[in-house]
Amino acid sequence: MLGPLDLLVNNAGVETVGAFVAYTPEQLTAMVDVNLTAPMLLTHSVLPGMLERGRGHVVFISSLAGKFGPAYNEPYAATKAGLIGLTQSLRAEHRRSPVGFSVVCPGFVAGDGMYQRMVEEGISSNRLMGETTVEKVAGGVVKAIREDRPEVLESGSPVRPLLAVGQLAPRLVEWAGDRIGAAEIFRRTAAQRDRLG
């Protein structure tokens, strides 16, 4: 029997790089179920106990894709953006509560997971987009919990200024994204996996 939970880190994630029209309806709903519905249901399940005990913290692992949706990643970007919105709403609702909520948004994580599969396929980030590590992302999670931070961005490059500019000048950020090659990396991945539609 599982005892009371004071900490929940929602780290589920499924990403299938491809043209939006190449997805089946079942693939789209499966991604929403894993990336967004499951963390929402898990949080819904543990939150009453945390509130009753007067302590606890929930962390959602999102992605920089949830802040700036890359090409060929529509379902992933949409679900990860949903986690950011969920975190913001939970923080607003429970502002005066002893329970905390944080979202961690990693960029390309070297050595493990989805990005590592791309590297193994011969496709990798460039210097401008950078890479981070599993250890740095884990450190971001710990910092989010200890400091009750609303959001932690963990990337191999300084993305916060670009995201701030994106709020004021979205077309400029689209242009910059093209210049640094983000769309091309995911287009090549989709082509290699025969998912261009």
C-alpha positions as CSV (number, residue, x, y, z in Angstrom):
1,M,0.0,0.0,0.0
2,L,1.3,3.4,-1.0
3,G,1.5,5.9,1.9
4,P,0.8,9.7,1.8
5,L,2.5,11.5,-1.1
6,D,4.2,14.8,-0.3
7,L,6.0,15.1,-3.7
8,L,4.8,14.3,-7.2
9,V,7.0,14.8,-10.2
10,N,5.0,14.4,-13.4
11,N,7.7,13.3,-15.9
12,A,5.7,11.4,-18.5
13,G,6.2,12.3,-22.1
14,V,5.7,10.9,-25.6
15,E,7.0,12.7,-28.6
16,T,6.6,11.5,-32.2
17,V,8.2,14.0,-34.6
18,G,6.2,14.2,-37.9
19,A,4.0,16.3,-40.1
20,F,0.7,17.1,-38.4
21,V,-1.3,15.4,-41.2
22,A,0.7,12.2,-40.8
23,Y,-0.7,11.5,-37.3
24,T,-3.8,9.3,-36.9
25,P,-6.5,10.5,-34.5
26,E,-5.5,7.7,-32.2
27,Q,-1.9,8.9,-32.1
28,L,-3.0,12.4,-31.3
29,T,-5.3,11.3,-28.4
30,A,-2.7,8.9,-27.1
31,M,-0.2,11.7,-26.8
32,V,-2.7,14.0,-25.1
33,D,-3.5,11.1,-22.7
34,V,0.1,10.5,-21.7
35,N,1.5,14.1,-21.8
36,L,-1.4,16.0,-20.3
37,T,-4.3,13.9,-19.1
38,A,-2.2,11.5,-16.9
39,P,-0.4,14.3,-15.1
40,M,-3.7,16.1,-14.5
41,L,-5.3,13.0,-13.1
42,L,-2.4,12.1,-10.9
43,T,-2.3,15.6,-9.5
44,H,-6.1,15.5,-9.0
45,S,-5.6,12.3,-7.0
46,V,-2.8,13.4,-4.7
47,L,-3.8,17.0,-4.1
48,P,-6.6,16.5,-1.5
49,G,-4.2,14.6,0.8
50,M,-1.5,17.2,0.4
51,L,-4.0,20.0,1.2
52,E,-5.3,18.0,4.2
53,R,-1.7,17.4,5.6
54,G,-0.7,21.0,4.9
55,R,2.3,20.2,2.8
56,G,3.4,19.0,-0.6
57,H,4.7,20.0,-4.0
58,V,3.8,19.0,-7.5
59,V,6.2,19.4,-10.4
60,F,5.3,19.1,-14.1
61,I,8.1,18.4,-16.6
62,S,7.1,20.4,-19.7
63,S,9.5,21.4,-22.4
64,L,10.8,24.5,-24.2
65,A,8.5,23.2,-27.0
66,G,5.6,24.3,-24.7
67,K,6.9,27.8,-24.8
68,F,7.9,28.0,-28.4
69,G,6.2,25.3,-30.6
70,P,8.6,23.9,-33.1
71,A,7.6,22.6,-36.5
72,Y,6.7,18.9,-36.8
73,N,5.9,18.8,-33.0
74,E,2.3,20.1,-32.8
75,P,0.8,17.5,-30.4
76,Y,3.9,17.5,-28.2
77,A,4.1,21.3,-28.1
78,A,0.4,21.6,-27.4
79,T,0.4,19.2,-24.5
80,K,3.5,20.6,-22.9
81,A,2.0,24.1,-23.2
82,G,-1.0,22.7,-21.4
83,L,1.2,21.7,-18.5
84,I,2.5,25.3,-18.2
85,G,-1.1,26.6,-18.1
86,L,-2.1,23.9,-15.6
87,T,0.7,24.9,-13.3
88,Q,-0.2,28.6,-13.5
89,S,-3.8,27.9,-12.7
90,L,-3.0,25.6,-9.8
91,R,-0.6,28.2,-8.4
92,A,-3.3,30.9,-8.7
93,E,-6.0,28.8,-7.1
94,H,-3.8,27.6,-4.2
95,R,-1.8,30.8,-3.7
96,R,-2.4,30.9,0.0
97,S,-2.0,27.1,0.5
98,P,1.2,25.4,1.8
99,V,1.2,23.2,-1.3
100,G,3.4,24.3,-4.2
101,F,3.3,23.8,-7.9
102,S,6.1,24.3,-10.4
103,V,6.8,23.6,-14.1
104,V,10.3,22.7,-15.5
105,C,10.9,23.3,-19.2
106,P,14.0,21.6,-20.5
107,G,15.5,22.1,-24.0
108,F,17.4,19.4,-25.7
109,V,18.6,16.9,-23.1
110,A,21.8,15.2,-24.1
111,G,22.4,11.5,-23.3
112,D,18.9,10.4,-22.6
113,G,15.3,10.3,-23.8
114,M,13.8,11.8,-26.9
115,Y,16.7,14.0,-28.0
116,Q,19.1,11.1,-27.5
117,R,17.1,9.1,-30.1
118,M,17.5,12.0,-32.5
119,V,21.3,12.0,-31.9
120,E,21.5,8.3,-32.5
121,E,19.7,8.9,-35.8
122,G,22.5,11.4,-36.7
123,I,20.5,14.6,-36.0
124,S,21.6,17.0,-33.3
125,S,21.3,20.5,-32.1
126,N,23.5,23.3,-33.1
127,R,25.5,25.7,-30.9
128,L,22.8,28.3,-30.9
129,M,20.1,26.0,-29.6
130,G,22.5,24.2,-27.2
131,E,22.0,21.1,-25.1
132,T,21.5,20.5,-21.4
133,T,22.0,17.4,-19.2
134,V,19.8,15.1,-17.2
135,E,21.7,16.3,-14.1
136,K,21.0,20.0,-14.8
137,V,17.3,19.2,-15.4
138,A,17.2,17.2,-12.1
139,G,18.9,20.2,-10.4
140,G,16.2,22.4,-11.8
141,V,13.5,20.2,-10.3
142,V,15.1,20.3,-6.9
143,K,15.4,24.1,-7.2
144,A,11.8,24.4,-8.2
145,I,10.7,22.4,-5.1
146,R,13.0,24.1,-2.6
147,E,12.3,27.6,-3.8
148,D,8.7,27.1,-4.8
149,R,9.5,28.5,-8.2
150,P,6.7,28.9,-10.7
151,E,8.8,28.0,-13.7
152,V,12.4,26.8,-14.4
153,L,13.9,26.9,-17.9
154,E,16.8,24.6,-18.4
155,S,18.6,24.8,-21.7
156,G,22.1,24.9,-23.1
157,S,21.5,28.4,-24.4
158,P,20.0,31.6,-23.0
159,V,16.4,31.3,-24.2
160,R,14.7,33.5,-21.7
161,P,15.4,36.7,-23.7
162,L,14.1,35.1,-26.9
163,L,10.9,34.0,-25.1
164,A,10.4,37.5,-23.7
165,V,10.8,39.0,-27.2
166,G,8.4,36.4,-28.4
167,Q,5.6,37.9,-26.3
168,L,6.1,41.3,-27.9
169,A,7.2,40.3,-31.4
170,P,6.1,36.8,-32.4
171,R,7.1,37.2,-36.0
172,L,10.6,38.1,-35.0
173,V,10.9,34.9,-33.0
174,E,9.6,32.8,-35.9
175,W,12.3,34.4,-38.1
176,A,14.9,33.8,-35.4
177,G,13.8,30.2,-35.1
178,D,14.2,29.7,-38.8
179,R,17.7,31.3,-38.7
180,I,18.9,29.0,-35.9
181,G,17.6,25.9,-37.7
182,A,15.0,24.6,-35.2
183,A,12.5,23.7,-37.9
184,E,15.1,22.1,-40.1
185,I,16.2,19.8,-37.2
186,F,12.7,18.5,-36.7
187,R,12.0,18.3,-40.5
188,R,15.0,16.1,-40.9
189,T,13.9,13.9,-38.0
190,A,10.4,13.6,-39.5
191,A,11.9,12.7,-42.9
192,Q,14.2,10.1,-41.4
193,R,11.3,8.5,-39.6
194,D,9.2,8.7,-42.8
195,R,6.6,10.9,-41.2
196,L,6.4,13.9,-43.6
197,G,2.9,13.0,-44.6
